[in-house]
Amino acid sequence: MKKLQAPVLQGLLFKQKQAKYRFHMPGHKGKLLEIYKPLVENLLALDFTEINGTDDLYNATGILKEGLKLLTKDRKSKNSFYLTNGTTVGILASIIALTNNGDSILMAKDCHKSVYNAVELNKLNPIIIENEIAGSGLVYPINENTILKALEKNQGIKMVVFSRPNYYGLCNDIDNLSKYCTKNNIYLLIDEAHGSHFSYSSKLPKSAMELGAHISVNSFHKTMPAFTQSSVLNLNENLTDYECAKILNTVEKLQTSSPSYLLMSSIDIARAYMEEFGEEKLKALKENIEYFYSEIENLNWLKVPIYPTKYTKDYSRIILETKVPAINVQNYLEKNNIYIEMISKNILVLITSTEDTKEDFKYLAKILNEFEPNNINIIKKSENTSSNITPLDGELIELANSSGKTLKENIIIYPPGSVYLKSGDKISQKDITYINTLLESGINIYTDFNKNINFLYVAID
Ligand SMILES: Cc1ncc(COP(=O)(O)O)c(C=O)c1O
């Protein structure tokens, strides 16, 4: 048969051979779980649409209703819902449903870009709290007290949003904050994209639903064995039936009208699997990670950071601080078939899940032990596309000449998909220096519109 021109498939088949050790999402790690076999072995046969008997997500009365009922029980929510467009759509829908043009929203600077996009789409007034960032590039969550003080100072805020855990697995307290928000009619939306697995182990932080947030959104695909894009929206008891209906109706407006049965089955399977085996498997994972730490403790170029005690940490998220540029270590790991989730300047972020085995950690430790920090490595420069689209109501100028100009697009660091500067911000010389440092560290940074960080779309003076 003639070789088909299918570069995506061919590229993935090639990458699959290289990426043998996956310390990145999705949480199934490319391994075929027994519980997935009925789905995976009948992938095409089970890729249904809404016909008699398969139900309809937006008017569920049959198998989806049953699945949602089990999901709601599992999440300890008032109502949980399948998202087949990832956590992104859950965040967009929640913010758009519960706020009106001109409302104030209190958010952490390191919020995911979907929060910034919702702010832009609903023309909200963002009040942004800056995160503390360590020299290594590690970002800390915002303290509960800082958020409470900001709420006291800025009366009339409609909603508070931040990620918990953050990309580094760190969680702030939200007990008092959720009580304050409920009492003062302020919605608390927790982006719990990275915390889907929390409720399956008492050694993990408590979930946002348990702690009284109004809304949380989980990316099942990040830390649980689920296909990419499989997320869930959780609505809590402190929302009225009308508020819940409004949010779900907005999901229906923003999400695909053909939610994939493969993704919804995947959410169903991941939930059932974690309910049955989660506790035991997470316990084994914790032991394997402790073993891994003991195997690398003598390395003088690598350490596990110590965090301020005011934060709780998800033990499943491995954060390693490097004395050498993290990009060099990432390149070295990739040469040895190990792929990780993300780097910042001197930080490696590894996503682990119940599917990582002791063998995986043994190999990772062995390869790290063989790393020669004194070898000169060439830093891989991050690549930019260069489209140079001509804007209608602004101008494109070089990054180097942009100090003092007002941005007309967001500047995004990806991963993790956080917004460094948003549209409307003034660019300073300090920003230009910082962006150049990120580029030199091999970190991907691009713009919303033109995608090329060397050129920025700015307002004409
Ligand atoms: C903190 C955070 N929130 C939200 C999202 C979006 O999640 P999804 O990819 O499920 O749409 C991400 C994705 O990386 C994330 O890191």
The ligand as an SDF file (V2000), in Angstrom:
LIG
                    3D

 16 16  0  0  0  0  0  0  0  0999 V2000
   -3.3780   25.5410   35.8660 C   0  0  0  0  0  0  0  0  0  0  0  0
   -4.0790   25.1290   34.6140 C   0  0  0  0  0  0  0  0  0  0  0  0
   -5.3620   25.4460   34.4480 N   0  0  0  0  0  0  0  0  0  0  0  0
   -6.0550   25.0990   33.3530 C   0  0  0  0  0  0  0  0  0  0  0  0
   -5.4500   24.4150   32.3360 C   0  0  0  0  0  0  0  0  0  0  0  0
   -6.2440   24.0280   31.1190 C   0  0  0  0  0  0  0  0  0  0  0  0
   -6.5680   22.6900   31.2050 O   0  0  0  0  0  0  0  0  0  0  0  0
   -7.0110   21.8230   29.9500 P   0  0  0  0  0  0  0  0  0  0  0  0
   -5.7810   21.4890   29.1890 O   0  0  0  0  0  0  0  0  0  0  0  0
   -7.6480   20.6130   30.5830 O   0  0  0  0  0  0  0  0  0  0  0  0
   -7.9660   22.6330   29.1620 O   0  0  0  0  0  0  0  0  0  0  0  0
   -4.0910   24.0730   32.4370 C   0  0  0  0  0  0  0  0  0  0  0  0
   -3.4150   23.3600   31.3480 C   0  0  0  0  0  0  0  0  0  0  0  0
   -2.2590   23.1290   31.3160 O   0  0  0  0  0  0  0  0  0  0  0  0
   -3.4010   24.4310   33.6130 C   0  0  0  0  0  0  0  0  0  0  0  0
   -2.1110   24.1220   33.7680 O   0  0  0  0  0  0  0  0  0  0  0  0
  1  2  1  0
  2  3  1  0
  2 15  2  0
  3  4  2  0
  4  5  1  0
  5  6  1  0
  5 12  2  0
  6  7  1  0
  7  8  1  0
  8  9  2  0
  8 10  1  0
  8 11  1  0
 12 13  1  0
 12 15  1  0
 13 14  2  0
 15 16  1  0
M  END
$$$$
